[in-house]
Amino acid sequence: MIKSYKGMSNPRFGVLDVETCKDLDGIDKIYALSFVTLLGKRKLNTFYLTDYSLSLDSNLLVILCIDSMLIPEYHYYNFIYSKFRKIRYSFFLHKILR
């Protein structure tokens, strides 16, 4: 449990991380995602493309991860995307979630 102090802002935030690689055709794809929250920092939630059936692609992996973040436990949480400054990574998420 996080100890709060007078100047502390909302401790309900987390970090989302995305890892990409190029496939054999030279196309970038997401192969891993993970997220963790400040209050649940011992519980790292990871999603690897290789952990699922071969029919799962990068788009579905992102949706699976985002879906696991949309539970009542994370209501009122803010998630920071750690690589948002890199246009390439931001493009993946925007394309999938639009």
C-alpha positions in Angstrom: 0.0 0.0 0.0 1.3 3.5 -0.9 1.5 5.9 2.0 -0.1 9.1 1.1 1.2 12.5 2.1 -0.3 16.0 2.1 1.2 17.1 -1.3 0.6 13.8 -3.1 -1.5 13.8 -6.2 -3.8 11.0 -7.3 -1.8 7.7 -6.8 -4.1 5.9 -9.3 -2.0 5.8 -12.4 -0.1 3.2 -14.4 2.3 2.8 -17.2 1.7 1.0 -20.5 4.7 -0.3 -22.5 4.8 -1.6 -26.1 7.5 -3.6 -27.9 7.7 -4.0 -31.6 9.7 -5.9 -34.2 9.8 -6.3 -37.9 8.3 -9.5 -39.3 9.8 -11.5 -42.2 8.1 -9.2 -44.7 9.7 -6.1 -43.1 6.5 -4.9 -41.5 6.5 -3.6 -38.0 4.2 -5.4 -35.5 3.6 -5.4 -31.8 4.9 -8.5 -30.1 4.6 -7.6 -26.5 2.7 -5.2 -24.2 2.8 -4.7 -20.5 1.2 -2.5 -17.9 1.6 -1.9 -14.2 0.0 0.5 -11.7 1.5 2.3 -8.8 -0.9 0.7 -6.3 -0.3 -2.8 -7.8 3.3 -2.5 -8.6 4.0 -6.1 -7.7 1.6 -7.3 -10.4 3.1 -6.7 -13.9 0.6 -7.6 -16.6 2.3 -8.9 -19.7 1.0 -9.9 -23.1 3.3 -11.7 -25.6 2.2 -12.6 -29.1 3.8 -16.0 -28.6 1.6 -16.8 -25.6 -1.5 -17.1 -27.7 -2.6 -19.0 -30.8 -0.9 -18.4 -34.1 -4.1 -16.8 -35.4 -3.7 -13.8 -32.9 -2.1 -10.8 -34.6 -0.8 -7.5 -33.2 -4.1 -5.8 -33.4 -5.9 -8.4 -31.3 -3.0 -8.5 -28.8 -3.5 -4.7 -28.2 -7.2 -5.2 -27.8 -6.7 -8.0 -25.3 -4.3 -5.8 -23.3 -6.6 -2.8 -23.3 -9.6 -5.0 -22.4 -7.7 -6.2 -19.3 -7.2 -2.6 -18.3 -10.9 -1.9 -18.5 -11.9 -3.6 -15.3 -13.5 -2.0 -12.2 -10.2 -2.2 -10.3 -8.7 0.3 -12.6 -11.7 2.7 -12.7 -10.4 6.3 -12.4 -6.9 5.3 -13.3 -4.7 7.2 -15.7 -2.3 5.2 -17.8 0.8 6.7 -19.3 2.1 5.3 -22.5 5.8 5.2 -22.0 6.8 5.5 -25.7 4.3 8.1 -26.8 7.0 10.4 -28.1 8.0 7.9 -30.7 5.6 8.4 -33.6 5.9 4.8 -34.8 4.6 3.3 -31.6 1.8 5.8 -31.2 0.7 5.1 -34.8 0.1 1.4 -33.9 -2.1 2.2 -31.0 -4.0 4.9 -32.8 -4.6 2.7 -35.8 -5.9 -0.2 -33.7 -8.1 1.8 -31.3 -9.8 4.1 -33.8 
